[in-house]
Amino acid sequence: MAGYKILQAEKQGIYVLKFIGEIRLNLCCTLDNLVDSITLDPHFKTVVIDLTETEIIDSTTLGLLAKIAMAAQKQSHFLPTLISTNPDITRIITSMGFDKIFIIVREPASRIEELEEIPVLKASEQDVRDKVLDAHKVLMGLNKQNREEFKNLVRALECEEHD
């Protein structure tokens, strides 16, 4: 079995995404593509992101989640929902300022059905670098602490881009 999986369902403009296993930058192009397709849907209202079976989540993924949260707020003025029952993951998302852009639920969803697995896209090293850079810029925009936390990484990635 793979160490990760992304499941999706949609009904009346409400998307449900469930992340299973280790969600890291190897999925950044897949996630960014998913974020773009969801936010371009004219019926998109909001998103529920279920992290109850997520073991590891990295900062690139968090930046993409922040991107979809901001798109949901802009498009429909609904705060999206993030479900996290793992105290470590809840601590990470709270420290990133996600409590300002998501409703954070610490209890598992009672029933999520009809989820389809999202196929993982192949990505070049440059594609991954671009997604990592964009995701961290989104995180930096959330608060001062994130700006400090990721400024060196963003600067390094931007320098690589110009070489």
PAVOGU-844847 format. One record per residue (C-alpha): residue number from 1; x, y, z. Coordinates in pm, 1 decimal. Example, Ala and Ser with C-alpha at 12.3 -4.5 7.8 and 13.67 -1.06 7.14 Angstrom:
BEGIN
n, east, north, up
1, 1230.0, -450.0, 780.0
2, 1367.0, -106.0, 714.0
end
This chain:
BEGIN
n, east, north, up
1, 0.0, 0.0, 0.0
2, 118.8, 351.8, -78.0
3, 216.2, 577.9, 210.7
4, -34.2, 841.6, 105.9
5, -369.3, 892.0, -56.9
6, -595.1, 1189.2, -133.8
7, -969.1, 1127.6, -158.8
8, -1228.5, 1372.3, -287.0
9, -1603.3, 1414.2, -306.6
10, -1822.3, 1705.6, -414.0
11, -2187.6, 1783.2, -366.9
12, -2357.6, 2113.4, -450.3
13, -2030.0, 2307.6, -452.0
14, -1906.4, 2169.2, -120.8
15, -1586.1, 1972.0, -161.8
16, -1456.8, 1714.1, 83.1
17, -1089.6, 1624.0, 73.1
18, -947.1, 1347.6, 288.6
19, -571.5, 1312.5, 327.8
20, -443.7, 971.1, 433.8
21, -87.2, 893.7, 541.4
22, 215.7, 1111.0, 475.6
23, 116.6, 1421.2, 279.3
24, 439.3, 1582.2, 162.9
25, 582.2, 1789.4, -117.7
26, 582.6, 1492.1, -357.0
27, 207.2, 1560.8, -381.8
28, 238.4, 1938.5, -427.5
29, 168.3, 1940.7, -803.2
30, -127.1, 1705.4, -756.9
31, -262.3, 1923.4, -476.1
32, -202.8, 2249.2, -660.2
33, -384.6, 2110.8, -964.1
34, -670.2, 2001.2, -736.7
35, -685.1, 2343.6, -568.7
36, -700.1, 2513.0, -908.9
37, -976.8, 2284.7, -1038.9
38, -1184.1, 2331.3, -723.1
39, -1147.2, 2708.7, -710.4
40, -1227.3, 2741.3, -1082.3
41, -1554.9, 2552.2, -1035.0
42, -1826.6, 2821.5, -1063.6
43, -2038.2, 2625.8, -811.4
44, -1756.7, 2607.9, -552.5
45, -1878.8, 2723.3, -211.4
46, -1643.8, 2577.2, 46.2
47, -1426.1, 2282.9, 136.0
48, -1402.4, 2037.9, 424.4
49, -1054.2, 1894.2, 469.6
50, -1031.6, 1577.3, 675.7
51, -690.2, 1521.2, 833.3
52, -804.5, 1250.1, 1077.0
53, -594.2, 985.8, 898.9
54, -304.2, 1215.4, 814.1
55, 19.3, 1103.3, 976.4
56, 254.3, 1372.7, 847.0
57, 181.3, 1701.8, 671.7
58, 452.5, 1937.3, 550.7
59, 463.6, 2313.8, 513.0
60, 420.7, 2301.4, 134.3
61, 92.3, 2115.0, 178.5
62, -11.1, 2361.9, 448.6
63, 53.5, 2649.4, 208.1
64, -171.2, 2486.4, -51.8
65, -442.9, 2435.2, 211.8
66, -414.8, 2803.0, 303.8
67, -450.2, 2888.8, -66.4
68, -776.0, 2695.0, -95.6
69, -906.6, 2845.4, 230.6
70, -846.3, 3197.5, 105.3
71, -1010.6, 3114.8, -227.4
72, -1317.5, 2978.7, -44.9
73, -1346.0, 3292.8, 167.0
74, -1306.6, 3517.3, -136.5
75, -1552.0, 3328.8, -356.1
76, -1829.2, 3246.7, -111.2
77, -1741.1, 3416.4, 219.2
78, -1763.5, 3076.2, 391.8
79, -1486.6, 2969.4, 625.8
80, -1377.7, 2621.5, 518.7
81, -1356.5, 2341.6, 775.3
82, -1050.9, 2144.6, 875.2
83, -1099.6, 1821.7, 1074.4
84, -799.6, 1717.5, 1283.6
85, -806.2, 1460.1, 1561.7
86, -427.1, 1422.4, 1584.5
87, -295.4, 1662.5, 1853.1
88, 40.5, 1701.2, 1673.4
89, -122.1, 1801.6, 1346.0
90, -371.6, 2026.3, 1526.0
91, -80.7, 2200.2, 1701.1
92, 98.2, 2254.2, 1367.0
93, -207.2, 2395.9, 1187.8
94, -290.6, 2618.9, 1483.3
95, 68.5, 2747.2, 1503.8
96, 49.1, 2838.6, 1133.7
97, -252.7, 3060.4, 1199.2
98, -507.6, 2826.0, 1040.8
99, -758.0, 2902.8, 1316.2
100, -802.6, 3239.9, 1139.0
101, -882.2, 3090.6, 796.6
102, -1050.0, 2758.8, 888.1
103, -1307.3, 2631.7, 1131.1
104, -1102.5, 2365.7, 1308.7
105, -1300.8, 2063.9, 1426.4
106, -1126.2, 1823.3, 1663.3
107, -1383.8, 1542.0, 1634.4
108, -1397.9, 1297.9, 1343.0
109, -1665.2, 1346.2, 1077.8
110, -1950.4, 1106.0, 1133.0
111, -1985.2, 1001.0, 769.1
112, -1793.5, 1086.2, 455.3
113, -1894.8, 874.4, 159.2
114, -1845.6, 863.2, -214.8
115, -1484.4, 975.4, -198.0
116, -1276.6, 910.4, -507.9
117, -900.3, 873.9, -500.5
118, -710.1, 1154.3, -673.0
119, -439.5, 1022.8, -909.0
120, -91.6, 1155.0, -828.6
121, 61.7, 1366.8, -1105.1
122, 419.3, 1330.0, -1223.7
123, 611.9, 1652.0, -1167.1
124, 946.0, 1789.0, -1274.9
125, 1193.0, 1921.9, -1019.7
126, 1118.4, 2276.6, -1142.8
127, 741.8, 2224.1, -1103.1
128, 794.3, 2103.2, -747.0
129, 1026.7, 2396.7, -666.1
130, 767.5, 2643.0, -802.9
131, 486.1, 2485.8, -596.8
132, 701.6, 2481.3, -280.8
133, 787.3, 2848.4, -331.0
134, 425.6, 2952.1, -394.8
135, 294.0, 2749.8, -99.2
136, 544.2, 2903.8, 142.5
137, 466.0, 3254.7, 19.1
138, 100.6, 3188.2, 101.7
139, 199.1, 3072.3, 452.2
140, 417.6, 3381.4, 499.7
141, 117.3, 3597.3, 419.9
142, -82.1, 3449.6, 708.5
143, 116.0, 3600.0, 996.3
144, 444.5, 3749.7, 1115.9
145, 564.5, 3426.4, 1276.7
146, 528.4, 3239.5, 946.1
147, 705.0, 3524.1, 764.5
148, 1005.0, 3480.2, 994.8
149, 986.2, 3100.2, 984.2
150, 995.7, 3069.8, 604.6
151, 1180.1, 3381.4, 481.7
152, 1515.9, 3202.2, 442.0
153, 1360.5, 2910.5, 254.2
154, 1173.2, 3144.5, 19.9
155, 1485.0, 3354.4, -36.3
156, 1688.8, 3041.2, -115.1
157, 1426.0, 2911.4, -358.5
158, 1404.0, 3249.5, -529.8
159, 1785.0, 3258.8, -565.5
160, 1781.4, 2908.4, -721.2
161, 1515.2, 3029.2, -963.2
162, 1742.5, 3306.6, -1093.4
163, 2055.0, 3091.0, -1129.9
end
